[in-house]
Amino acid sequence: MSTQTQMAAGPDPDLSAEQKIQQIRELFADAPEVGKRALENVLKELSAQVSEPPPPIESAGRVGARLGKRSELTIIVPLVPGGAKRLRTFLQLLGGNLSPGATKVGTLHDMRFVFLDNDTRLLFATSFDGDWDTYIDDFVALIPDYLDLMDSAWEGWPGIRSPEAKDYLIKHQITAEGWFVANPELSLAEIERLKRIGKATDEFLDKIQ
Amino acid sequence: MQPQTQLDHDRIVEQKIQKVKELYADAPELGRAALEKGIPDLKREMAAATGAQSAGRVGARQGKVSELTGILPIAEGGAKRLRGLLELLEGNFKGADAVGTLHDMRFVFLDNDTKLLFATAYDGEWNAYIDDFVTKIPNALDLLFCNIEGWPGIHDPNVKDWLVKHQTTAAAWYVASPNLTVAETRRLERIGKALDEFLDKISE
């Protein structure tokens, strides 16, 4: 998919900050008035960002974007006839809450299922730690049946244990062109550790008072 | 929980399992096999489910963390501008830190650059969250969304109605740490750092 190659290429590293700003100006020369005005207002901030760029977005591996330790997965799949009804009712019966299964995947930060285009397509989007292949392997090893239950509504889904499962996922995944994470260096394991430290610290402080 | 209530609860779970079985009667073989194997887990899941809640006018929430998922039609020439801007910023948005309640945010081009998926995870209620965007990074939003068809401008009184119209509530929403806001995570980070320094000092 063309988006990935563009992602990997990124902007020309030799461009100076001034040249980048100039390019943004040119890009927005034919933008609607509201966009042109907004650009004037943020030009100073943008100059700061392009001259001292924050850590760039990298690849999550075979597909997907990553910032620091955190990656994104965005998949849009066509649904089989009857699939939307099955999946929607199934999710309703679970109260829209997937915690008991999903918490088994210790690298999964968040996950959403969104029905699109009159229930003909499904958006499946997650935020996770690290590399794409490892993450998918976690799903396969830890909650294979949950995946097949939900993904059997996906057109052409080969089954999670099929050697073609990863190719299917890659074919339907679209790499994000913009990806922001508030705490990109905090893995889920690290967050759990910090939660324990926070709790212990509170108890400690209570005790010495 | 009283015995009677427990019984009712079990009965509801049984009914739900029955309903899932009916739903999956005409599923592909793969799905039916997965259901057979998954029934014990499913029972646990249904018994434990607290239910995703609403984020307000639109969107799902689990604990303190909500989701926003919008599919937006890209205006003529908008894809080139937006893609170019994101590339020059190397896909990163430092300014988004200013919002303070934003966990993560993605921009994904769909359907040959005719649509944009905008998806975020954020703290709390929808109205307050949009207000944060409007007061803290109004220009950044106009810069990004002026490339979307019909964008009224962030200061337009109809901007919230416009957003609601383009947002689709997730049918399921999972958050690993549903009670951790961005602010609370920052606080824990500081405590962790202070503790490390403290331990370093007393071992000197």
Interface residues (C-beta under 8 A of the other chain):
Chain A: T3 Q6 M7 G10 P11 K20 Q23 I24 L27 F28 D30 A31 P32 V34 G35 R37 A38 L39 N41 V42 E45 L46 Q49 V50 P53 P54 P55 P56 I57 A65 L67 R70 E72 T74 I76 V80 G82 K85 R86 L87 R88 T89 F90 L91 Q92 L93 L94 G95 G96 N97 L98 S99 P100 G101 A102 T103 L108 H109 D110 M111 R112 F113 V114 F115 L116 L123 A125 S127 P144 D145 Y146 L147 D148 L149 S152 A153 W157 G159 I174 T175 A176 E177 G178 W179 F180 V181 A182 N183 L186 L188 I191 R193 L194 K195 I197 G198 T201
Chain B: K16 K19 V20 L23 Y24 D26 A27 P28 L30 G31 A33 A34 L35 K37 G38 D41 R44 E45 M46 A48 A49 T50 G51 A52 A60 Q62 V65 E67 T69 I71 A75 G77 K80 R81 L82 R83 G84 L85 L86 E87 L88 L89 E90 G91 N92 F93 K94 G95 A96 D97 L102 H103 D104 M105 R106 F107 V108 F109 L110 L117 A119 A121 P138 N139 A140 L141 D142 L143 C146 N147 W151 G153 T168 T169 A170 A171 A172 W173 Y174 V175 A176 S177 L180 V182 T185 R186 R187 L188 E189 I191 G192 L195
